[in-house]
Amino acid sequence: MGREFNELFEEWSHSYDQTVSGDDAEYKEVFSNYEEILTAVADRAKGTVVEFGVGTGNLTTKLVDHHLHVIGIEPSVNMRKIAQSKLPNVKIIDGDFLEFHVIEDIDTFVSTYAFHHLTDEEKGIAIAKYSERLNPNGRIVFADTVFMSDEAKQDMITESESRGFNRLAEDLQREYYTTIPVLKNLLEKNGFTVSFTQLNRFVWLIEAQLKGEKNHD
Ligand SMILES: C[S@@+](CC[C@H](N)C(=O)[O-])C[C@H]1O[C@@H](n2cnc3c(N)ncnc32)[C@H](O)[C@@H]1O
């Protein structure tokens, strides 16, 4: 589920690593500090790690360098091929944020630049699932574009349009970029304590630690 952008990623797979290195002017700010963002996520992962939306395997590589046991989940065939060629010893399987076949006990769910492919409703379903699947004291560590408020998101769309960044402006409206209050509520409702740290103008680090009893209200 949440796979409606799959075609786009099949095509983007071939030039994705150029985009993240800053080749695309419209996305330069989105991907600024890219390596540091991936490192921040990898630094906070522990134990057995499930990574969603591995793309070309750049975060996966950092997790492996941190000596973590990683299982990669990626819906795009082309992305999987590229990631697997970089990391032949890592299990990278077909799946998505909501449907993933992992039998291992899981300590950390990680993801970068991908959770916005789920609607807010789907994000809630996914987070509830992760709270059930995580080991006690497990955690979610995501980095993704989120906004402080709907107004802040609208301001960024307006700014992108005025800079002539039409692909970026359309992307911000087409995909499901959410706000910090919405994510905070979804995570806390499912028994996580959460903190948000801004890593560039778009991307925030989202660290959610599973604790205590869930609030079923
Ligand atoms: C912008 S790329 C990010 C790749 C990599 N994580 C990185 O940080 O460079 C988004 C990735 O998420 C994947 N994706 C899209 N929808 C998804 C879903 N519903 N579940 C899991 N992954 C998804 C895409 O196929 C793509 O590989």
The ligand as a Gaussian input file, in Angstrom:
#p B3LYP/6-31G(d) Opt

LIG

0 1
 C       13.342000       9.603000      -2.399000
 S       13.689000       7.886000      -2.381000
 C       14.688000       7.700000      -0.894000
 C       15.696000       6.594000      -1.028000
 C       16.664000       6.461000       0.164000
 N       15.950000       6.097000       1.368000
 C       17.456000       7.723000       0.382000
 O       17.350000       8.323000       1.467000
 O       18.182000       8.144000      -0.526000
 C       12.142000       7.186000      -1.838000
 C       12.141000       5.677000      -1.878000
 O       10.942000       5.214000      -1.214000
 C       10.370000       4.191000      -1.988000
 N        8.923000       4.135000      -1.711000
 C        7.916000       4.773000      -2.343000
 N        6.723000       4.423000      -1.805000
 C        6.997000       3.543000      -0.805000
 C        6.205000       2.808000       0.121000
 N        4.877000       2.911000       0.145000
 N        6.813000       1.984000       0.994000
 C        8.169000       1.879000       1.007000
 N        8.976000       2.542000       0.148000
 C        8.406000       3.369000      -0.739000
 C       10.709000       4.545000      -3.431000
 O       10.613000       3.435000      -4.292000
 C       12.113000       5.088000      -3.283000
 O       13.073000       4.085000      -3.399000

